[in-house]
Amino acid sequence: MLNTRNDETRKKIIEICQTLAEQQELTVTVTESAKGALITGIGVFVGGILLGPLGMAFGGIVSSVGVAVSSKGKFRSVAEIISEMPEDKKDRLINSLTDLSKSFNYEDVLKLLTIALTSADVNTAVITLLKDFVIKELKLQITNY
């Protein structure tokens, strides 16, 4: 069985998770998209009340640009999130991967992740685990499922 307490092994596991997340171009939103939609909706509403149909278009454009500018930097890659996770969260991720590796009859998590780089089935399972971990454990929203 893999000793996940070995710092070098832990580092490799996290690096492969980051590589897989980068390959899938997984990103998360740090703020809620609903907030941006609400602001844009208010802009359209106010523009419509003040200037009619043309005001709706103008209000929508102005508020959308405002939301886009204020949202700059609020979307981050999952690879970056994994890199910056505290050690206890990394341990939870490694434990989840250990459980997954057992379901594929692998005792070695590192071997499972290496196979995930080339095998579509294993890759899908690991990516699903990463997405679920980000959503459930980190309470972040994946922007590109």
Stockholm file with secondary structure:
# STOCKHOLM 1.0

chainA/1-145         MLNTRNDETRKKIIEICQTLAEQQELTVTVTESAKGALITGIGVFVGGILLGPLGMAFGGIVSSVGVAVSSKGKFRSVAEIISEMPEDKKDRLINSLTDLSKSFNYEDVLKLLTIALTSADVNTAVITLLKDFVIKELKLQITNY
#=GR chainA/1-145 SS CCCTTSHHHHHHHHHHHHHHHHHTTCEEESSCHHHHHHHHHHHHHHHHHHHHHHHHHHHHHHHHHHHHHHHTTCEEEHHHHHHHSCHHHHHHHHHHHHHHHHHTTCSCHHHHHHHHTTCHHHHHHHHHHHHHHHHHTSCCEESCC
#=GC SS_cons         CCCTTSHHHHHHHHHHHHHHHHHTTCEEESSCHHHHHHHHHHHHHHHHHHHHHHHHHHHHHHHHHHHHHHHTTCEEEHHHHHHHSCHHHHHHHHHHHHHHHHHTTCSCHHHHHHHHTTCHHHHHHHHHHHHHHHHHTSCCEESCC
//
